[in-house]
Amino acid sequence: MSEAFVTIDGIGKTINKQLVIKDFSLSINKGQIIALCGGNGAGKSTMLRMVAGIMQPDCGSIRIDGQEWRRDRIRYAEQIGYMPDDYRFSSGLTAMETMTFWAKLKGLSKQTAIERLQQVGLHHTGSKPVTSFSKGMRQRILYAQAQLAKPPLLLMDEPTNGLDPYWMDEFVRLVRQATGQGQTVLFSTHQLQIAAAADRIIFLNEGVVALEGTAEQLREQLGASEWLPAFSSLYIGSNPEAGAAGARDD
């Protein structure tokens, strides 16, 4: 078996005296697509932020291609492209201006920014400011920025929120294209049809793994006819205070 590209070993995280992630471990091989599922408050966003280096675990370790954040933050960060679940864009900037700015920060050319915008169908938006974009369009530009440098590891938090059916299919195609070119993908989602495109699905419930396997393995485990009802019960179980504003991070 090949050595894991991403190794998460026994991490835990408490936020506001509430245990969000408990003794979580995961190994991801290069070129794999891994989906994190679970209801609101299950720990998905916290997990992604810790892997991205935005937030540090209270215990355990995370390594990307052998690099650990605590030992070499720059080399660790160079491995990652991160797509947040939302972002406050600068007022008045167009898609091209926004992407060119991000490209310059990474030492990349304007042509690279243009190519990434073309990939997500936003290269013809002209003088329209990004702040006026729909949710789906903003998601597409966030995906484009995460892919600017074609990072070895692509981390995405709810990347398909707000996408129409066409762009949901395109998202799956783009992610498979990325892994076909050697990238590794870890993303969170509430949308089971998107999760089913992953090589492995990990269902979190209150920061621990409730279910794990390929889509086919989970269908067999839950029973094909019970696929959606079973997952619905897990969503409810992972968010007993569903609807309570600010109960806990995703």
Secondary structure, DSSP 8 states (H G I E B T S, - for coil): ----SEEEEEEEEEETTEEEEEEEEEEE-TT-EEEEE--TTSSHHHHHHHHHTSS--SEEEEEETTEETTT-HHHHHTTEEEE-S-----TT-BHHHHHHHHHHHTT--HHHHHHHHHHTT-TT-TT-BGGGS-HHHHHHHHHHHHTTT--SEEEEESTTTT--HHHHHHHHHHHHHHHHTT-EEEEE-S-HHHHTTSSEEEEEETTEEEEEE-HHHHHHHH-GGGHHHHHHHHHHHT-TTTT-TTSS--
